[in-house]
Amino acid sequence: MRSINGRFGGLPFQVTAPGGIWLHAVSVGEVLSAVTLIRALREKLPDTPIYVSVTTVTGHALAVDKLTALTDGVFYTPLDFCFAVRRVLRAIRPSILVVMETEIWPNLWRETKRTGAGLLVINARISDRALPKYRKFRWFFAPVLALPDAIYAQSEQDAYRYLSAGAPREKLHLGRNLKYDFEPRADAVADDLRAWIETTDAAEIVIAASTMPGIDATDFDEDVLTLDAFETLAARRAGLLWIHVPRRPERFDSAAEKLRARGIRFVRRTALGELQLPGVLLLDTLGELGPLFAHAGAVFMGGTLVRRGGHNILEPAFCGKPVVAGPHMENFAEISREFTEAQALVRISAAAELAPALEKLLDHGSVIGRKARAIAESKRGATRIARDAAIEILEESWPTPRHSLLAHALFTPLSLLWRWFSHSGLERKFARRQTLDAPVISIGGLAMGGTGKTPMVLHLARACAAQGKRVAILTRGYKRMSTEPITLIAKGDQAPVFDTGDEAQIFVRAGIAHLGIAADRIGAGRRLLETMGADVVLLDDGFQHRQLARKFDLLLLDAQDPFAGNAVFPLGRLREDPSRLARADAIVLTRVQRGRDYRQLLRRIEKYKPGMPVYYSHVEPETWQPSLPDGKAAAFCGLGNPASFWATLRKLGIEPCYRWAFGDHHQYRPNDLKRLRHHALHAGATHLVTTEKDAVNLPAGADELLAPLTVHYLPIGVAIDGDAALIDRISGH
C-alpha cells in the first residue's frame, strides 16, 4: 500500500470513502481528549470515515496507539501550504474538518471551506502568551476566524478572547472542556505494570506528572526540583514509591542520569525489575500516565514550577486525587482558579514548599481529592456538545471536488456538448419508445461507475420471485466476448463468462431469473418473452435507455458521491445533468452511512422534483466463498468504486496487509495474477479476498498461478429501509 509523508500532503493509508470527518489534534493532550469524542461520534455514525491528523512525532505515536482501532487513518497534518492541503483534501474529501483547541492554520481553513466542507473549532482556547499576538495582528486573524461554521470555546474567558481576536460573535458558543469528560479507568493500567506495583508493596504512591525543563536559562528544571522533594520525603517515609514522569520522550534518558547521579534507587518502566523502597519508577513510555493516577496518594502537576503555563489537572481530579501545582497555571487559568477557590487544589509558590505540601496530602488529602472530583464531575458535557455540533455541520455541508483551471478550460466545452447530445438523443429515443408484453422496471443511475446496480437488481428479482412472479433480467453484458448479438439464458442454466460478461455472470449464478443479454435490449426482451415468458422484466442500467418504455424508473444515487464530481462527463462522471433525476419514479440512496440523514442531498432532490420518494439502502455482505481462513489477507478488486469494497472489509474487521485496485470490469491476465501473488506474499498474506464480480473475471488456471494463496470472494446484497413500501410502490405503480 503506497505511503507518502503526510506533512507534504500524502497519506499513509487507503481512503475508504469520501464524506467523512477530519479531526485535527495537535498536542498529546488533544489526542487523549479526541478518544472520548471519536467514541461518541462512532456510536452515532458507525460507518462514517474518521481521520485524525497530528503535528508532532509524540502525538503521532500516541494517536496510532490510541486511535487506530477507532479511526480510518492517522497521519501528519500537511504543512500549511495550499498545494499540500489541497492534496489531502482531494484524497480524503471530508465533509467536515474539526479543529481542536488553539491551532489556526489559515490555508488549511480556507481550502477546506473552498471545497464546501464544514469547519468546526472545538475545545477552543487562547493562552495568555498567545493572546497579545492575536490582538496585535487582528487585521490578519479576523478574516480567518470568520471562516469556521462555529467556534466552541472552553470557557467564557476564552470566548471573549476569540471575540477580541476578531471572531464573529454569532459564531462563538460555550462548549466546555473536553478534558472534563475524561473517563478514569484504573483497570487500564498494563497488566505487567499493575503486577509490578503490587509486588513493591508500596505504602503510598506520589506521582510527579509531566515534569518540564525551564523555559530559558534563567528558569529551573522540574526534574531537579521534584527529585529534591522526593529525597526529602524518602528520608521520612520508608514505603514511598515515587512515579516520575517527564513530559517529553527526549527527557527520559536525562532523568535517568539525574537519578543515577543522586544515587536514588530506581527502575525504568521499559526495564521493570526489583526495587527497594523508598524508590522511583521512571515512566519512560507514552500514554500510560492517566490510568496510574487512580493508584496515587498525591500528585504534583508539572509545568507549574517553571514558566511553562502548566498542564491539565483534570485527570487526577476525576480520580479523586489531591493535586499540588506551582504558581504557573496560565494555560488553565479558569480551571485552576475554580479549583483553588473551592479548596480542591493546593497551590505553592516555590519549590521548597513541594515536599511539605505532598506530605500533608499523603496524610490528610482525601477531602481535597473528593472536592476535586465533585468539581470535575459537574463540568461534564463537552463531548456531547462537540459531537452534536459536528454532526449538525456535517449534515449541512456539501463538499464538491474542485477542478483545476486547466481541467475547466479543456473539458467544460466537451461537457456542454455531451450534455446537449445526451439530452437531445434521449428525447428522440423517448419519442420512438417501444413496449414489451410485460411490465418493465428500470434500475439505473446518473453516473458512470458503480452505484450498486447489480445487487439492487438481484434484490428486486428476489422480491418479485417471492410474490410468485416469473422474472426476467435484460442487461447489455458489458465486456462480454461473444459475437452472438443476443444471448438468452433460462433461469438455473449456466453459461461461460465469455458469453455473459462479469456482471451478467452474477445474475446467471444467482439462478433466480431468465436472462437476456444484448446491446439491443428491446430485441432481446421480445425474444426472451416469446421463448421463455415472464411476468416482469428488470432492465439493468436502464435509466438512459429511453427507447424501451417502462412501468417504473428506479434511480440509484451513491450517497457518498451522488452527483459524481458535480459535473457532466468528461469534467465529471455524470452521464446527464442532475436535474434529469426528475424522470425517476423513486430514488434509492445506496451505500448510506448509518446515522446520517443526508438533508442537503434531500433538499437538492426536492428542488429537482418535489415529493420524490427516497429510500435508504446499505451494503449487506453475505458469506465468504469459500470460508475465510485465519491469517493475513491481501485484497484486490476491479470496481468503479473500489473504496466501497475497502469500506466493507473494514466493517467486517478485515485490515488487508496489501491492496490493489484495478480498473472497472478488469479482465485478469496471468501476468496480473503473478504480480498480485508476488506483492501479496511479500506483504505476508496467506490468502486473497475480492468481490464476486472480480472472481468471475479470473482466468482459467488462476488457482495454480496464485498458489499457495487462495482466493475468497464476498457476495454482496443490499438492505433497504422501507423495503416493503418500495416493493409495494413498484408493484402498484
N, C-alpha and C positions, 0 to 999 in steps of 0.2 A: 504494500500500500504506500503510495507516494507521500512523502512527508517533507514539508518545507518550513523553515523557521517562521513562526507566526509573527515575529517582530517586523518582518518585511512583507506581511500580507498573506503568507501561506498558512496552511492548516495541517496539523499532524494527524488528521483523522478524516474519515469519509463522511461527508454530509449526507444525512438520511432523507431530509425533506426540507422544502422551503417553509416559510411562515412560522418560524419558531421564535424563541426568546433568547436574546443575547444578554447575559448578565456580566457586567464589568466590575470586578472586585480588585482592589489594589493591594491592601495590606493583608498580613496574616489574620488580623482580627476581622477584617471584612470577609475573608474566605470562610472563617468559622461562623460568622453571622449568616452567610449565604446558605449554609447547610440547612438551617431551620426553614428559611424561605423557600428553598428549592423543594424540600419535602412537602411544604404546603402547596406549592404550585403543582407538584406531581400528583397530589391527591385529587385536585380539581381537573388537571389537564394531563392525564396519563400518557397520551400519545403525542403531545406537542414537543418538538425538539427543544432542548435547553442546552445552551453553550455558555461556558464560563471563560472569560479571559482575565489574565493577571499580568502584572508588570515586573515582578521580581522573581528571582530563582527560588527563594524561600517560599514565596506564595504559590508558585507553580508546583513545587514538590508537595506542599500541603494540600493543594487543590486536587492533584492527581490522587493522593491518598484518600481524601475525604469525599470527593465528589464524583469520581469516575463511575461509580455504580449508579449515581443519581442523574447523571447528565449524558448528553450525546457527544461531548467533546470538551476538552480543556486545552487552552492554547495561550500563547503570549499575545498581549494586545499589540496590534501593529503600531509602529511609530506614527505619530500624528501628522503624517503627510498624506495628501489626497490620494496619491497613486496606491499607497499601501492600504489605506482604509477602504478604498473602492474595491480592491481585490477581495478583501474579506467579505464585504457586503455582497458582492456578486456571488461568492461561493455559498454563504450561509443564507442569504436572502431573508433576514429576520423580519418579523412583523413588529417587533419592539426591541429597543435597547434599554436595559435597566442599568443605571449607573449608581454605584454605592458611594456614599459619603462625599468627600471633598473634591474629587477629580473633575476638572473642567478641561476637556480636550476639544478645542474649537473645531478642528477639521473633522474629527470623528462625529461630533454632534451635528455639524452642518450636513455632512454627506449622508448621515442616517436619515435626517429629515428630508433630504432631496429625493430619497427613494420612496418616500411616502410612509415609512415605518414610524411607529410611535417612539417617543423618547421620555423616559421617566427617571427622575432622580429621587432616590430614597435614602433614608438614614442620613440626610444631608446635614452637614455642619461646616462651619468655617472657624478655624482655630484663631486664637489671639495673635499668633505670629503671622498668619496669612491675611487677616482682616485689613491691615493698613495697605497691603499691596492691592487688594481688590478695590478698595475705596480710591486709591490713587489713580488706578487705571480703569475706573468705572466706564469711561468712554469706550474702552475695548471690551470689557466683560458684559456690559448691559445687553448688547445685541446677541451675545452668545447665551446669556441666561434667559433670553426671551424664547429660545428655541424649544426647551422641554415642554411637553404637554402638561406636566405637573412636577412640582418640587415638594417633597415631603420632608420637612425639617425635623431634627431630633428634638428640638425644644423651641420655645417662644423666642429665646435669645438668638438661636441660630436662624430662625425665620426672619427676625429683624436684621440680622447681619446680611442675609441674602438680599433683603429689600434694599439695604444701604449700598450693596454692591451692584444693584441695577436690575434685579429680578422683578418681573411684573407682580404686583400684589395679588392679582386674581389667580395666579398660578401657584401661589405659596399655600401650603397646608401643614398642619401639625401632624406628624406621623409617628412620633415617639422614637425610641431607640431599639433597633432590632436586637441588640445585645441583651436587653431585658428579657427576651423570650428564650434565652439560653436554657436548655434542659440539663440540669446536673445529673450525672449518672455514675455512681461510684463503681458499678459493675463494668464500666467501660475501661477501667484500668487493665492493661495487658496481663494475661494470666501469670507470666513469669515474673513481672514486676510486683504484682499483688502478692504472690507467694514469697518473693524475696523480702518485702516489707514485713510480712508476718513472721519470717524467720529471725528478723533483727530483734523482735520482742521490744520495740521502742516504747518507752513510757509516754512520750509526747513527740509530736512532729511539728516543725516550723518550716514553712516554705518561703524562700526568698525568690519571688516571681519576677521574671523579665528584667533582670538587672542590666543596667546600661552604662556605657562609658560617659565621661563628661562631654559636654558639647564643644569645648575647646580646652586649651592648655591651662586655663585658669580654673576649670571645673574639676570635680572629683571623679573617681571611678567607683561605681557602686559595688563591684566585686570586692574591692578593698574594704569599703565601709561596712558591708554586710558581714564579711568574714571576721572583721573586728568584733561585731556584735555576737557572732557565733562563739568566738573564743571566750568572750565574757560569760555567756550563758553556759557553755560547756564546763566551765570551772565549777559551776554550782548545780548542774543538772546532768547526772551521770547517764540517764536513759534517753538523752536527746538525740533525735535523728533530724538533721538539717538537710532539706532538699534544696539544692542550689540550682537555679535555672537562668542562665544567661539568655538575653533576648535574642541574640543573633548567633547562627552556627559558627561564624568565624571567631567567636569568643570562647568556644568550648575548650580549645587547647590552652589558651592563655589562662582561663580559670583553673584548669588542672595544674598548670605551672605554679600559680599562686598558692593553691592548696598544698602542693608538694613542698614549695619553698618555706611555708609556715610549719611544716611537719604535722599537718592536720590529717587524721585518718579519713580516707575517702575511697569510694568506688565510683566508676563511671557507669551510667545506665547501659552503655553498649558493651560493658565487660563486668557484669554483676559477679560478685564474689563475697566472701565473708567480710563483715565489717564489725569491728568492736565499737560500741557506743561509749561516749558521745562521738558521733562521726557524721560525715557528709556524703550524701548521694548527689553526684553531679549529673543532672538530667541533660545529656548531650544528644537528645533526639527532638524531633518536632511533633507537635500535635498531641503530646501526652500530658501536658500540664493540667488542662481543665479537669479531667476526672480525678486527679490527685488531690484537688482542693478538699474533697469530701473527707479525706483522711487527716487533714491538718488540724492542729490545735490553735494555730495563729498564722497569719500571713503578712509578709511585707510586700507591698506592691512597688515594683521597681520603676525607674524613670521619674521618681518623685524626689529623690535626694539630690539629683543632678538637674540641670536646666533643660530637661527633655519634654516637659509638659505632662508626664505621667502616662499610665496605662489604665485600662478599664478595671474597676474593682467589682464588677457585677458577677463574674463567675464565682469567686469565693463568697460573695454576699448571698447568692442563691443557695449555696451550700450551708448557709448559716454560720459562716466562719468570721471571727473578728479580724479586721484588717487594719494595718498601720500604713500610713502614707506620709511622705515628706511634704515640704512646702510647695512643690511644683506639680500642680494638678490642672494646669491651664487648659489642657486638651479636653478635660472632662469637668469643666468648672461648675456646671449646673448640678451634675451628679454629686460631685464632692461637696458642694455647698449644702445640698439637701440632706445627704447622709451625715455630714458634720453637725448640722443644726438639730438633727434627730438623735444625736449621740450614738450613731450607728457606724462611725468611722473614727479612728484615732489618728489625729494629725500631730506630727512632730516637726520641729523647726530646724533640727540639726542632727547629724549622725550620732552624736553622743547620747541622744535620747532613745535610740532604737532598741538597744538591749533592755533597758528598764521597761519600755513600753511593751515589748514582746513578752517579757517575764510576767508582767501584770496580767496580760491577756491569757497566758497559759494557766494562770491561777484563777482568774475571775472574768474571763472574756465571754462567757456563754450568753449573758444578757445582751451585750453588744452584737453578737452574732445573730441572735433572734430578731433584734431590731433591723439589722441589715437585710435579713431575709424578708421581713414584712414589707419593707420599702420596695425591694426589688420585685416582689410578687405583685404589688399594687400598680406597677408600671407596665405590666404585660399588655400585649395587643398590637404591637408594631408589625408583627408578621402578618396578621390578618389584614391590617390596613394596607400594607405594601402589596400583598397578594391580590387583594380586590382591585387596587388601583392598576396593577399590571394587567390583570385580565380585562378590565374595562377598556384600557387604552389599546390592548391587543385586538379586541373586537372592533374598535372604532378605526383601526388603521387599515390602509390599503396599499401595501408596498407593491411597486411595479419595477420591472427591470429597466435600467437606464441604458439606452443605446448611444454609442459614440456619434459624434458629428459626422464622421466618415460613413458609418453604417446608415445614418439617416440620409445622407446625400446619395449614397449608392442604391439603397433599397426602397426608400419611400416611393419614388415613381413606379417601381415594379410592384409594390404593394397596392398602389392605387389601380394599376392595370389589372392585377389579379382580382381585386375586389369587383371591378366593373365587369370583367369577363365572367367571373363565377356567378355574379348576380344575374346578369342578362342570360347566361346559359341555363341557369336553374329556372328562370321564368319561362324560357322557351320549352324546356322539358316539362314543366308543370302544365303548360297549355296542351301538351300532347300526351299527358299521362295515360297509362293503360291499367286495367284491372285484372285481378286473378279471381278464380272461382272460389276463393276462401279469403276470409279477413286477413289482412297483413298488419303486423305490428312491427314498426321500425325501431331499432335501437342504434343510436349513433351519437356523434359528438361534433363539437365545433372545431376541435383542434386536431392537428396531426399528432400522431403518437398515442401512447397508451392512456386510456381513461378507464380501463376496466370493463371494456365492452364484452369480451369473451365470457368471463364469469357471470356477467349480468344476463347474457343470452341464455346460458345454461340454467341460471336461476329461474328465469321466466319459463323456459322449456319444461323444467321440472314442475313448476306451479301449474302450468296448463295441463300437463300429463296427469297431475294429481286430481284435476277436475274431470278426468276421463276423456280428454280431447286427444286426437291424433295430431302430433306436432311435426312440422317441417321447418327446417332452417335453410335460408338462402344466404350464401356467402360467396365472395369473389375468389377465395382461395389464394390469398396474396403469396407470391413467390412459389407457387406450385410449378412443377416442371412438365406436367403432362401437356401434350399437344391437342388433346381432345377438347373441343370448345365447351362441352358440357359434361360434367361428371355427376351421376346420381348414385347415392349410396343409401340403401334401405337401413332402417333402424336395426342396430345389432350386427350388421355386416362390418367387415374390416376392409381397409384399403391402405396402400402404402403412402407415406408422406409425399413421395414423388407425385402422386395423383391429387393430393389434397392441399398441400401447404401446411405450415405448423399449426396455426390457429384452428383451421378446419379439422385437423387431425384430432384435436382435443374434443371437438364435437363428435367425431367418429368413435373415439374411445369411450365417451360417456354413454353411448348407446341408448339415448332417450328420444331421438327424433330422426326422421328421414332427412337426408342432406342433399341439397342441390348446390353444386359448385360451378360458377361460371362468371365471366365478366358480364354476359347478357343474363341478368338475373330474372328478367321477365320470361325469356325463353326457357330458362332452367325451371322457373316456377311452374310454367304451364306443363312442361313435360313431366315434372315430378307429380303434379296433381293428377295428370292423366294416367300415369302408370302406378302410382302408389297411394294417392289420395291423402288428404289431410284436412283437419277441421280448422287449423290456424297455422299461419305462416309467419315465422320470425325473420325479419330482414336485418341481417347483421351489418353494422356500419352503414346504415341506410339514410341518415339524416339529409345528406346531399343527393340521394338517389331519387330525384323528383319524378322521373318518368314512370315510376310504379306507384299507383295510388295505394294509400294505406288507411287503415281504420284508426290507427293510433300512432303518434310520434312520441317516443320516449327519448329525451335528450339527456346525456350524461355529461356532467361537468366535474372535473377533478377539483375537489375543494382546495387542494394545496396550490393549484395553479389554474384557476378556472378559465382564464382567457389567454392562456398560452403566450405569455410575453406581451399581452395587451396590444398586439399588432398583427395584421394580416401578413401571411407569407409573401416575401421572404424576410421581411423585417422581424416578424414573429412567427408563431406556428399556427395561427388561426387559418382555417380554410375559408371562412367568411366572416363578415362583420358581426360583433357580439349581438347587435340588435336583432339578428335573424333568429335568435333563440325564441322569439315570439311565435314562430311556426309550431313550436312544440306543444303537445297536449299536457305534458308533465315533465318535470326535471328531477333527476336523481343526482344528488351530490355524492360522488364516490370518494373513497379514502378520507372520510371525515375524521377529525381528531376528537375523541370523546371529551365532553365538557365544553366544547366550542359552540357558539350559537350562530356564527357567520353572518352577523347582522348587516355588515357592509355589503356582502355579496347578495343577501336577500333584498336589500334596498335597490341594488343595481338591476336584479332580475325584475323586481316590481316596477321599476322605471320602464323597462322594455315591454313588459306585459303584466299589467295589474291583475292580481288574483291568480297568478300562475301557481299550480300545486307543486310544492317542492318537498322531496323526501331525502332523508339522510341514509347513507349506507357506508359500511366499512368492510374491510377485508376480513374474511373468516378462514384462516388456514385450516386445511383438513389434516390428513395423516401422511407422514413421510413415506415415500415408496422407493425402495424398501425401507424398513425401520432404521432409524438413525443409530449408529453405533457410538460408543464412547470415543473420546479423543478430540483432536483439533480439526475443525472444518475449514476448508477454503471454499469461497463462494464465487460463482460466475453466473452471468446472465446476459441475454441479448434482448433488452426490452426498450420500448420507447421512453419508459420512466424507471430506470434502474433503481432510483432512490426508494421506490415503493418496496422493492424486494429487500433492500438493506434494512428498511424500517421494520418489515415483517420479521426478519431474522432477529432484530433487536428485541421485539416484543416477545419472541419465543425464547429469549435468553441466550441466543447464539451470537457470539462475537467472533467472526471469522479471522483467522490469522493472515488471510490474504484474500483480496477481492479483485475481480477483473470484470469490467462491463464492456461487452461487445456491442456492435450496432444492432438496432431493432431487426428482428427476424433473421438473425445471423445464421447462416448455414455453416456449421462447423466442419473444418477440414482436418485431415490428420496432423498437419503442421501446427494448427491451432491447439490441438489437444496435447501435442508433445511439449509445446511451450507452457501450456497451462500446467501440465504434470510437473515440469521442471521447477516452476516458480512455487507451486503448492508444496512440493516436497522440501524445497529449500526453506520455506516458512515453517516447516514442521507439521504440515497437515497429514492426517491419517485417512481423510475421506473428503469428498467434494459434495457441495449442496448447490442446487439450482432450481429453476422453475420447471413446471410441466411443459411449457412451451419450448424451453431450451432442450429438455430431454428428448423431445421428438425430433429435434434438429441435429442430434448427434449422428455421425456417420456409422456405417457398418464397421464392426471391429473396434468400436470405441472402448469397450471394456479392456481389451488387450493393450491398446495404446496408452490407457491411463493407469494400468496396473502398476503398483499394488493399491492405488487409490480406487475406491468405489464411488459411484455416482448415486446420489439420492435426490429425488425431486419432490416438490411440495405442491400438490394440487390446491388451488385457491377457490374458495366460494365467497359469497357475499351475504351479509346480513343487512336487512333494510328496516329502519324504524318505520312502523306503519305499513309493514309488508302487505297485510291482508287488505288494507284500504287501497293500496296501489293496484293490487290484482283485481279487486272489485271495480276500480275505476277503468282499468283496461278492458275488463270483460263486459262492462255495461256501457262502454262508450259508443 
